[in-house]
Amino acid sequence: MAKVLIADKIAQQGIDLLSRDHDVEVKTGLSEDDLCEAIKDAKALIVRSQTQVTAKVLAAASQLVIVARAGVGVDNVDVPAATDRGVIVVNAPHANTISTAEHAFGLMLAAARNTPQGHASLQGGAWERSKLQGVEVAGKTLGVVGLGRIGSEFARRARAFEMRVIAFDPYVTADRAAALGVEMMELDDLLAEADFITLHTALTDANRGMINAERLSKMKKNAILVNAARGALVDEQALFDAVSNGTIGGAAIDVFSEEPAVGNILTTSPKIVVTPHLAASTNEAQDRAAVDVAEQVLEVLAGGAPRFPVNVPTVDPETMSIIGPYLGAAQLASSVAMQIKVGNLQGIRLEYRGAIGNQKDLTPLKASAAAGLLTEMLGERVSAVNALAEAEARGLRLDETPGGEAAPYSSVVTVHVTTDQGAETVSATNGEGGAAIVGINEFPVELEQDGATDHVLLIENIDRPGSIGRVGMLLGELEVNISSMSVAPSSNGGEDALMLLGVSRALTDDEAKRVEALDGIHRVRQARLR
């Protein structure tokens, strides 16, 4: 029997499951020093969000095999330190999916029928039926922003309520949307058509404040906005103003830009239903999280593989010796391809050329490519181990094909991304300094991920004298330093070239448009090298 230390309160179901085969010790509220002492002879550690699993704690755990976080994130676990010590880290990413979808759906119904207002009115001694008349959801159009696990569950429930469902998610394929019975469209079109809008997208720098005054003005006057995703997706002052002046009909909010949200302006409007971040707060979600991690701990302690690992995957040593050097190339190629794509995603194909294409188990390469794709999609780092499970949950299919020779390189990973507006192809290999991009569409390039260059401009231009000079002068005017430069002629003999410029910072949209407006420039795109 192995010792399993539970450092935060979890549901009893998880404790009972572990206790059948192992010695379970529950000690909550420990300081870092106390935890270091308690964990010395433990083989498994289970935490929620309170306990911090630091490098110091991991160093004290000489027998530790697995750290399990009974919840979605692992922000309180030093994953690199765990990986360095060979400790597996797992979590329970699906535990709150149903709870969050149900709560968001309940918020929509509550806002549609003025349920909280009626409750408060009657408790206050009033009988205000005519004042609190609501609307039905049947026959109405629901707009889902973000069609991942939770958004998909919301959409399924909406269809059961006889709603027409439309959605915006540039990373969802047409096949996935069809399977859900959902019509995909651009965000602004969705806002104009929907009677109810529900947000289920991750928070990124690009979509922070995405529901702002301008977008609220595109919505119907009787529209209701539901947010149980991330508070910072919404400009809260703009939403308050839009509801107060009748630009939209109302809102239902469970998440806020800063929490606790006592005194937040959204809590002061009689037309906005608010709850204190309750979406994942159900007995079932807590039970599910405890059981999910307990089952994974049991599996790992028995010598098996967990369902939701957060750190490094493994294959047999011989295979890893061949494909291991190209894991970074797979992630870099997929990351850049996703950054430069235009339009809604339709398909992804991975092509392995050279020695790596002859290996039987390429799962780590596929996982690394999926991690690059999902990191760009979600705006947060996704592990190469749980990337495939995350991709499957989102209906994201990665096709794989061998591609023959890779000359002049020993092996090359190529990522083909197809959208409704075209296709992008990015190839990468393992260079002297690490992962390197060696092809972008028809242009052979050489761009190493060396750490010196972070922001890259990809400028398609007519291959004639003066183009480089005009771009350089404008960037100088914009106070953007050029750290590296290369020009690649088209491999198909055309008159176009691709100019790659390593720059000191990313350009704003207006600055990129100024570059694109220069004589002889076709298109300007940007990418970050990770």
C-alpha positions as CSV (number, residue, x, y, z in Angstrom):
1,M,0.0,0.0,0.0
2,A,1.3,3.4,-1.0
3,K,0.8,6.6,1.0
4,V,-1.5,9.1,-0.6
5,L,-1.5,12.6,0.9
6,I,-4.6,14.7,0.4
7,A,-3.6,18.3,1.3
8,D,-6.9,20.1,0.4
9,K,-10.5,19.1,1.0
10,I,-11.9,16.8,-1.8
11,A,-15.2,14.9,-2.1
12,Q,-15.5,11.8,0.1
13,Q,-16.0,9.6,-3.0
14,G,-12.5,10.2,-4.1
15,I,-11.1,9.4,-0.6
16,D,-13.1,6.2,-0.4
17,L,-11.9,5.1,-3.9
18,L,-8.3,5.5,-2.9
19,S,-8.7,4.0,0.5
20,R,-9.5,0.6,-0.9
21,D,-5.9,0.0,-2.1
22,H,-3.8,2.6,-0.4
23,D,-3.0,4.4,2.9
24,V,-4.8,7.7,2.6
25,E,-3.8,10.6,4.9
26,V,-5.8,13.8,4.9
27,K,-4.0,16.9,6.2
28,T,-5.3,20.3,5.1
29,G,-4.2,23.8,5.7
30,L,-0.5,22.9,5.9
31,S,2.2,25.5,5.6
32,E,5.0,24.9,3.1
33,D,7.3,23.6,5.7
34,D,4.6,21.4,7.2
35,L,3.8,20.0,3.8
36,C,7.5,19.3,3.1
37,E,7.5,17.2,6.3
38,A,4.2,15.4,5.6
39,I,5.1,14.5,2.0
40,K,8.5,12.8,2.6
41,D,7.2,9.3,2.3
42,A,4.1,9.9,0.1
43,K,3.9,8.5,-3.4
44,A,0.9,10.6,-4.4
45,L,-0.3,14.1,-3.5
46,I,-3.8,15.4,-4.2
47,V,-4.6,19.1,-4.0
48,R,-7.2,21.6,-5.2
49,S,-6.4,25.3,-5.6
50,Q,-5.3,26.3,-2.1
51,T,-2.1,24.2,-1.5
52,Q,1.0,25.4,-3.4
53,V,3.1,22.6,-4.8
54,T,6.4,24.4,-5.0
55,A,9.8,23.2,-6.1
56,K,10.8,23.1,-2.4
57,V,7.9,20.8,-1.7
58,L,8.7,18.6,-4.7
59,A,12.4,18.4,-3.6
60,A,11.3,17.1,-0.2
61,A,9.1,14.3,-1.7
62,S,11.8,11.7,-2.5
63,Q,9.2,9.0,-3.2
64,L,6.6,11.1,-5.0
65,V,5.2,9.6,-8.2
66,I,2.2,11.8,-9.0
67,V,0.6,15.1,-8.2
68,A,-3.1,15.3,-8.9
69,R,-5.0,18.6,-9.0
70,A,-8.7,18.0,-8.4
71,G,-9.9,20.7,-10.8
72,V,-9.2,22.3,-14.2
73,G,-6.0,24.3,-13.8
74,V,-2.5,23.5,-12.4
75,D,-1.4,27.1,-11.6
76,N,-0.6,26.1,-8.0
77,V,1.8,23.3,-9.2
78,D,5.3,23.9,-10.3
79,V,5.0,21.6,-13.4
80,P,8.5,22.1,-14.7
81,A,10.0,21.2,-11.3
82,A,7.7,18.1,-11.2
83,T,8.8,17.1,-14.7
84,D,12.5,17.6,-13.8
85,R,12.0,15.2,-10.9
86,G,10.0,12.6,-13.0
87,V,6.8,13.3,-11.2
88,I,3.6,13.0,-13.2
89,V,1.1,15.9,-12.9
90,V,-2.6,15.3,-13.7
91,N,-5.8,17.3,-13.4
92,A,-9.5,16.9,-14.0
93,P,-10.3,19.2,-17.0
94,H,-13.8,17.9,-17.7
95,A,-15.1,17.8,-14.2
96,N,-17.1,21.1,-14.4
97,T,-18.3,21.0,-18.0
98,I,-21.9,20.0,-17.3
99,S,-22.2,22.1,-14.2
100,T,-21.0,25.2,-16.1
101,A,-23.2,24.6,-19.1
102,E,-26.2,24.0,-16.9
103,H,-25.6,27.1,-14.8
104,A,-25.2,29.3,-17.9
105,F,-28.4,27.9,-19.4
106,G,-30.1,28.6,-16.1
107,L,-28.9,32.1,-16.2
108,M,-30.4,32.5,-19.7
109,L,-33.8,31.2,-18.6
110,A,-33.7,33.4,-15.4
111,A,-33.0,36.5,-17.5
112,A,-35.6,35.6,-20.0
113,R,-38.3,35.2,-17.4
114,N,-37.2,37.7,-14.8
115,T,-37.0,34.9,-12.2
116,P,-34.7,36.6,-9.7
117,Q,-36.6,39.9,-9.9
118,G,-39.9,38.1,-9.3
119,H,-38.4,36.3,-6.3
120,A,-37.1,39.5,-4.8
121,S,-40.3,41.4,-5.5
122,L,-42.6,38.8,-3.9
123,Q,-40.3,38.5,-0.8
124,G,-40.5,42.3,-0.6
125,G,-44.3,42.1,-0.3
126,A,-45.2,43.1,-3.9
127,W,-47.2,41.2,-6.6
128,E,-45.9,42.5,-9.9
129,R,-46.9,40.0,-12.6
130,S,-47.4,42.5,-15.4
131,K,-44.2,44.4,-14.6
132,L,-42.1,41.2,-14.8
133,Q,-43.5,39.7,-18.0
134,G,-40.7,37.7,-19.8
135,V,-40.1,36.0,-23.1
136,E,-39.9,32.4,-24.3
137,V,-36.7,30.9,-25.6
138,A,-38.4,28.4,-27.9
139,G,-38.1,29.6,-31.5
140,K,-35.5,32.2,-30.7
141,T,-31.9,32.3,-32.0
142,L,-29.1,31.5,-29.7
143,G,-25.6,32.7,-30.5
144,V,-22.8,30.7,-28.9
145,V,-19.3,32.3,-28.8
146,G,-16.8,29.5,-28.4
147,L,-17.9,26.0,-29.3
148,G,-15.6,24.0,-27.1
149,R,-16.7,21.5,-24.5
150,I,-19.0,23.8,-22.5
151,G,-20.3,25.7,-25.5
152,S,-21.2,22.4,-27.2
153,E,-23.1,21.2,-24.2
154,F,-25.0,24.6,-24.1
155,A,-25.8,24.2,-27.8
156,R,-27.2,20.7,-27.2
157,R,-29.5,21.9,-24.5
158,A,-30.6,24.9,-26.6
159,R,-31.7,22.6,-29.4
160,A,-33.7,20.5,-27.0
161,F,-35.5,23.8,-26.1
162,E,-36.3,24.3,-29.9
163,M,-33.9,27.1,-30.3
164,R,-32.0,27.9,-33.5
165,V,-28.3,27.8,-32.7
166,I,-25.6,29.8,-34.4
167,A,-22.0,30.0,-33.3
168,F,-18.7,31.8,-33.8
169,D,-15.5,29.8,-33.3
170,P,-12.8,30.1,-35.9
171,Y,-11.2,26.8,-34.8
172,V,-14.3,24.6,-35.2
173,T,-14.6,22.6,-38.4
174,A,-17.7,22.4,-40.6
175,D,-18.1,18.6,-39.7
176,R,-18.0,19.4,-36.0
177,A,-20.6,22.1,-36.4
178,A,-22.9,19.9,-38.5
179,A,-22.7,17.2,-35.9
180,L,-23.9,19.6,-33.3
181,G,-26.6,21.0,-35.5
182,V,-25.1,24.5,-35.4
183,E,-24.7,27.1,-38.1
184,M,-21.3,28.8,-38.0
185,M,-20.9,32.6,-38.8
186,E,-18.7,35.6,-38.1
187,L,-19.0,37.2,-34.7
188,D,-20.6,40.5,-35.9
189,D,-23.2,38.6,-37.9
190,L,-23.9,36.4,-34.9
191,L,-24.4,39.5,-32.7
192,A,-26.9,41.0,-35.2
193,E,-29.0,37.8,-35.5
194,A,-29.1,36.3,-32.0
195,D,-31.8,36.9,-29.4
196,F,-29.6,35.4,-26.8
197,I,-25.7,35.4,-26.8
198,T,-23.7,33.1,-24.5
199,L,-19.9,33.4,-24.1
200,H,-17.8,30.2,-23.7
201,T,-14.4,31.1,-25.0
202,A,-11.0,31.2,-23.3
203,L,-9.6,34.6,-22.4
204,T,-6.7,35.8,-24.6
205,D,-5.0,39.2,-25.2
206,A,-6.8,39.3,-28.5
207,N,-10.4,38.9,-27.1
208,R,-10.1,40.7,-23.8
209,G,-13.0,43.2,-23.8
210,M,-14.4,41.7,-27.0
211,I,-17.9,42.5,-26.0
212,N,-17.5,46.3,-26.0
213,A,-19.7,49.3,-26.7
214,E,-19.3,48.9,-30.5
215,R,-20.3,45.2,-30.5
216,L,-23.1,45.8,-28.0
217,S,-24.6,48.3,-30.5
218,K,-24.8,45.6,-33.1
219,M,-27.1,43.5,-31.0
220,K,-30.9,43.4,-31.0
221,K,-32.6,45.8,-28.6
222,N,-34.2,42.8,-26.8
223,A,-31.1,40.7,-26.8
224,I,-29.8,39.1,-23.6
225,L,-26.1,38.4,-23.0
226,V,-24.9,35.5,-20.8
227,N,-21.4,35.2,-19.5
228,A,-20.2,32.3,-17.4
229,A,-16.8,32.1,-19.0
230,R,-14.3,34.9,-18.1
231,G,-15.3,38.3,-16.8
232,A,-12.7,40.2,-18.8
233,L,-14.3,39.1,-22.1
234,V,-16.8,41.9,-21.4
235,D,-16.3,45.7,-21.0
236,E,-18.4,45.9,-17.8
237,Q,-19.1,49.6,-18.0
238,A,-20.2,49.4,-21.6
239,L,-22.5,46.5,-20.8
240,F,-24.0,48.4,-17.9
241,D,-24.6,51.4,-20.1
242,A,-26.1,49.3,-22.9
243,V,-28.6,47.6,-20.5
244,S,-29.4,50.9,-18.8
245,N,-30.1,52.9,-22.0
246,G,-32.0,50.1,-23.8
247,T,-29.3,49.2,-26.4
248,I,-29.9,45.6,-25.3
249,G,-32.6,43.9,-23.2
250,G,-30.5,42.5,-20.4
251,A,-27.7,40.3,-19.2
252,A,-26.9,37.4,-16.9
253,I,-23.4,37.3,-15.4
254,D,-21.5,34.8,-13.3
255,V,-18.0,36.0,-13.8
256,F,-16.4,39.4,-13.3
257,S,-13.2,41.2,-14.2
258,E,-12.2,41.3,-10.5
259,E,-13.5,38.9,-7.8
260,P,-15.0,39.0,-5.2
261,A,-17.3,41.4,-7.2
262,V,-19.1,43.0,-4.3
263,G,-19.9,46.5,-5.5
264,N,-19.2,45.8,-9.1
265,I,-21.4,48.1,-11.3
266,L,-23.1,45.1,-13.0
267,T,-24.5,44.0,-9.6
268,T,-26.5,47.3,-9.3
269,S,-28.7,47.0,-12.4
270,P,-32.2,45.5,-12.0
271,K,-32.0,44.2,-15.6
272,I,-28.8,42.2,-15.0
273,V,-29.0,38.8,-13.3
274,V,-25.8,38.1,-11.3
275,T,-24.4,35.1,-9.4
276,P,-21.1,34.9,-7.5
277,H,-19.1,32.6,-9.8
278,L,-21.3,29.6,-9.1
279,A,-21.0,27.8,-12.5
280,A,-18.7,25.0,-11.3
281,S,-20.0,24.9,-7.7
282,T,-22.1,21.7,-7.7
283,N,-21.8,18.6,-5.6
284,E,-21.5,16.6,-8.8
285,A,-18.7,18.7,-10.2
286,Q,-16.7,18.4,-7.0
287,D,-17.5,14.6,-6.8
288,R,-16.4,14.2,-10.5
289,A,-13.2,16.1,-9.9
290,A,-12.3,13.9,-6.9
291,V,-13.2,10.7,-8.7
292,D,-11.3,11.7,-11.9
293,V,-8.1,12.4,-10.0
294,A,-8.4,9.4,-7.7
295,E,-8.8,7.0,-10.7
296,Q,-5.7,8.5,-12.3
297,V,-3.7,8.2,-9.1
298,L,-4.7,4.5,-8.8
299,E,-3.8,3.9,-12.5
300,V,-0.4,5.5,-12.1
301,L,0.4,3.7,-8.9
302,A,-0.5,0.5,-10.6
303,G,2.0,1.2,-13.4
304,G,-0.5,2.5,-16.0
305,A,-1.0,5.8,-17.8
306,P,-3.3,8.6,-16.6
307,R,-6.2,10.0,-18.7
308,F,-5.4,13.7,-18.3
309,P,-1.6,14.1,-17.9
310,V,-0.2,17.6,-17.9
311,N,3.5,17.1,-18.5
312,V,5.8,15.0,-20.7
313,P,4.7,11.9,-22.8
314,T,7.0,9.0,-23.4
315,V,7.6,6.3,-26.1
316,D,10.2,3.6,-26.3
317,P,13.8,5.0,-26.1
318,E,14.8,4.0,-29.6
319,T,11.8,5.8,-31.2
320,M,12.3,8.8,-29.0
321,S,16.0,9.0,-30.0
322,I,14.8,9.6,-33.6
323,I,11.7,11.7,-33.2
324,G,12.6,13.5,-30.0
325,P,14.7,16.2,-31.7
326,Y,11.7,17.2,-33.8
327,L,9.1,17.7,-31.1
328,G,9.9,21.4,-31.0
329,A,9.8,21.6,-34.8
330,A,6.3,20.1,-34.8
331,Q,5.1,22.6,-32.2
332,L,6.7,25.6,-33.9
333,A,5.3,24.7,-37.3
334,S,1.8,24.3,-36.0
335,S,2.0,27.5,-33.9
336,V,3.1,29.6,-36.9
337,A,0.6,28.0,-39.2
338,M,-2.2,28.8,-36.8
339,Q,-1.0,32.4,-36.4
340,I,-0.8,33.2,-40.1
341,K,-4.0,31.4,-41.2
342,V,-7.0,33.5,-42.4
343,G,-10.6,32.4,-42.1
344,N,-12.4,29.6,-40.2
345,L,-10.6,26.3,-39.7
346,Q,-11.6,23.4,-41.9
347,G,-8.8,20.8,-41.6
348,I,-5.3,20.1,-40.4
349,R,-2.9,17.6,-41.9
350,L,0.5,16.7,-40.5
351,E,3.2,15.4,-42.9
352,Y,6.3,13.6,-41.7
353,R,9.2,13.4,-44.2
354,G,12.6,11.7,-43.8
355,A,13.6,9.4,-41.0
356,I,10.8,10.4,-38.6
357,G,8.2,9.2,-41.2
358,N,9.5,5.6,-40.9
359,Q,8.6,5.3,-37.2
360,K,5.6,3.3,-36.1
361,D,4.7,5.5,-33.0
362,L,4.6,9.2,-33.8
363,T,2.2,10.1,-31.0
364,P,4.6,12.6,-29.3
365,L,5.0,14.5,-32.6
366,K,1.3,14.6,-33.1
367,A,0.8,15.7,-29.5
368,S,3.5,18.5,-29.9
369,A,1.8,19.7,-33.1
370,A,-1.6,19.7,-31.3
371,A,-0.1,21.7,-28.4
372,G,1.1,24.4,-30.8
373,L,-2.3,24.6,-32.4
374,L,-4.2,24.7,-29.2
375,T,-1.9,27.2,-27.5
376,E,-2.7,29.7,-30.3
377,M,-6.4,28.8,-30.1
378,L,-6.8,29.1,-26.4
379,G,-4.3,31.8,-25.7
380,E,-2.7,29.7,-22.9
381,R,0.0,27.1,-22.9
382,V,-1.3,23.6,-23.6
383,S,0.9,20.6,-22.7
384,A,2.0,18.2,-25.4
385,V,0.6,15.4,-23.2
386,N,-3.0,16.5,-22.8
387,A,-3.2,18.3,-26.1
388,L,-4.6,15.3,-28.0
389,A,-7.3,14.8,-25.4
390,E,-8.1,18.5,-25.6
391,A,-8.2,18.3,-29.4
392,E,-10.5,15.3,-29.3
393,A,-12.9,17.1,-26.9
394,R,-13.1,20.0,-29.2
395,G,-13.6,17.9,-32.3
396,L,-10.3,19.0,-33.7
397,R,-9.0,16.3,-36.1
398,L,-5.3,16.0,-37.0
399,D,-4.7,13.8,-40.1
400,E,-1.3,12.3,-40.6
401,T,0.6,11.3,-43.7
402,P,4.2,10.1,-44.5
403,G,5.9,12.4,-47.0
404,G,8.9,10.7,-48.5
405,E,12.4,12.3,-48.5
406,A,13.2,15.5,-46.6
407,A,16.4,16.5,-48.5
408,P,18.5,18.5,-47.8
409,Y,17.3,17.8,-44.2
410,S,17.2,14.4,-42.4
411,S,13.6,15.0,-41.3
412,V,10.9,17.7,-41.7
413,V,7.5,18.2,-40.1
414,T,5.0,20.0,-42.3
415,V,1.7,21.3,-41.0
416,H,-1.1,22.0,-43.6
417,V,-3.9,24.2,-42.2
418,T,-7.0,24.6,-44.4
419,T,-9.6,27.3,-43.9
420,D,-12.7,28.5,-45.8
421,Q,-10.4,31.2,-47.3
422,G,-7.4,29.1,-48.4
423,A,-4.6,27.1,-47.0
424,E,-1.3,27.6,-45.2
425,T,1.7,25.2,-45.2
426,V,4.5,25.6,-42.7
427,S,7.5,23.2,-42.5
428,A,10.1,22.9,-39.7
429,T,13.1,20.9,-38.8
430,N,15.7,20.6,-36.1
431,G,18.5,23.1,-36.8
432,E,21.8,23.6,-35.1
433,G,20.3,26.0,-32.6
434,G,17.0,24.1,-32.2
435,A,13.7,24.2,-34.1
436,A,13.7,26.1,-37.3
437,I,11.1,27.0,-39.9
438,V,12.3,25.9,-43.4
439,G,9.3,26.5,-45.5
440,I,6.2,28.7,-45.6
441,N,3.8,27.8,-48.5
442,E,5.9,27.9,-51.7
443,F,8.7,29.9,-50.1
444,P,11.9,28.1,-48.8
445,V,13.0,29.9,-45.7
446,E,15.4,29.6,-42.8
447,L,14.2,30.9,-39.6
448,E,15.5,29.5,-36.3
449,Q,13.8,29.6,-33.0
450,D,16.9,30.9,-31.3
451,G,15.4,33.1,-28.7
452,A,17.0,36.3,-30.2
453,T,14.0,36.9,-32.5
454,D,10.5,36.8,-31.0
455,H,8.3,38.9,-33.4
456,V,8.5,38.1,-37.1
457,L,7.0,40.0,-40.1
458,L,6.1,37.9,-43.1
459,I,5.9,40.3,-46.1
460,E,4.8,38.9,-49.5
461,N,6.1,41.3,-52.2
462,I,7.0,41.6,-55.8
463,D,10.6,40.5,-56.2
464,R,12.2,43.7,-57.5
465,P,14.7,46.3,-56.3
466,G,13.6,48.8,-53.7
467,S,11.1,46.7,-51.7
468,I,13.4,46.0,-48.8
469,G,14.4,49.7,-48.6
470,R,10.9,51.0,-48.6
471,V,9.9,48.6,-45.8
472,G,13.1,49.4,-43.8
473,M,12.5,53.1,-44.0
474,L,8.9,52.8,-42.8
475,L,9.8,50.6,-39.9
476,G,12.5,53.1,-38.9
477,E,9.9,55.8,-38.9
478,L,7.7,53.6,-36.7
479,E,10.7,53.1,-34.3
480,V,10.7,49.3,-35.0
481,N,14.1,47.8,-34.9
482,I,15.0,45.0,-37.4
483,S,17.1,42.3,-35.8
484,S,17.2,39.9,-38.7
485,M,16.2,39.7,-42.4
486,S,16.0,37.1,-45.1
487,V,14.3,37.0,-48.5
488,A,13.0,33.9,-50.1
489,P,12.1,33.7,-53.8
490,S,9.1,31.5,-54.8
491,S,10.0,27.9,-55.4
492,N,7.6,27.7,-58.4
493,G,9.4,30.3,-60.4
494,G,7.0,33.2,-59.9
495,E,7.8,36.9,-59.6
496,D,6.9,37.0,-55.9
497,A,9.1,36.7,-52.8
498,L,8.7,36.4,-49.1
499,M,10.5,38.9,-46.9
500,L,11.1,37.7,-43.3
501,L,12.0,40.4,-40.8
502,G,12.8,39.8,-37.2
503,V,11.5,42.9,-35.4
504,S,11.7,44.3,-31.9
505,R,8.0,44.4,-31.4
506,A,4.7,43.4,-33.0
507,L,3.1,46.0,-35.3
508,T,-0.3,47.4,-34.5
509,D,-3.1,46.7,-37.1
510,D,-2.7,50.3,-38.4
511,E,1.0,50.0,-38.7
512,A,0.8,46.7,-40.6
513,K,-1.7,48.3,-43.0
514,R,0.8,51.1,-43.7
515,V,3.4,48.5,-44.6
516,E,0.9,46.6,-46.7
517,A,0.1,49.9,-48.6
518,L,3.7,50.3,-49.8
519,D,4.3,49.9,-53.5
520,G,5.0,46.2,-54.4
521,I,3.7,44.7,-51.2
522,H,0.9,42.1,-51.4
523,R,0.3,41.1,-47.9
524,V,1.8,41.5,-44.4
525,R,1.3,39.0,-41.6
526,Q,2.9,38.5,-38.2
527,A,4.0,35.6,-36.0
528,R,5.6,35.0,-32.6
529,L,8.3,32.3,-32.3
530,R,7.8,30.3,-29.1
